[in-house]
Amino acid sequence: AYMREAQIDAAAQVSGTAAAPGNCMDSALGRLRPEQAGLIRRVDLDERPRAEVANDLGITVNALGVRLHRARMALK
């Protein structure tokens, strides 16, 4: 869902139909703790594999799932 929104926002920016909607996600993520925003960007927006992100952070995939869930709840 997040990726589709980012693609729609990017297309709108390229076409010049809207400038502000592209900033919505950045604005919302800017209100989160940097660690939470980073997780959402990497997993949801950049679509990086959870195993890769967990390995980069030195945690298990299950621990990543918990952190990602908390980040998404904070985003809501």
N, C-alpha and C positions, 0 to 999 in steps of 0.2 A: 504494500500500500504506500509506504513512504517513497519507494523508488518511483512509482507511477506519478506521485505528486511532484517529485523533483523533475521528472521528464516533462510533465505538463508545464511547470514553471519555467524550465529552460526553453521550451519551445515558444512560450509566450514572450519571453525576453528577447529571443532572436527575432521574432516577428514584430516586436515592438508593440504588442497589444496590451502588455501590462508590465510595469516595472516593480510595483510593490509586492505582488504575490510571490515572486522569487525570493524575497527576503523573509517571508513568513517562517519558513523552517529555520533559517539562520537565527531569526529573532527568538523563536521558541527554544532552540537549542542553547542560545546564549544565556538563557535563564537557568539552565541546569548547571550542576557541578561539571567542571571540565572532563572528568573521568566518564561521567554518564553521557555527556554529549559526544565524546569520542567513540564510545561503544555504539551508540545509535548510528553515528556516521559510518563507522567501519562495517557493521553488520547489516544494517537496514538500507542505508543509502549507497554505500560502495559495494554491497553484496559480497563481502569477503567471507570465506568459510569460517564457521565458528571454531573449528579445530585450529585453524591458522591464527585467529585472533587470540584464542586461549593460550596457544603456545607462545605467542609474542608477549603476552602478559605474565606467563609463568604460572597459570592457573589451569584447573581442569575445565573441560567443556561444561560440566554441570555447574561449577561455580560461575562460569561466564553466563550461563542461562539465568541464574539467580540475579546477577548484576544487571543483565540486560532487561529482565523483567522489572526490576526496581527502577531502572532508567526510564523505561517506557511509562511506568505508572507516574513518575515524576513529570514526564512530558505532558501527560494528560492534564 
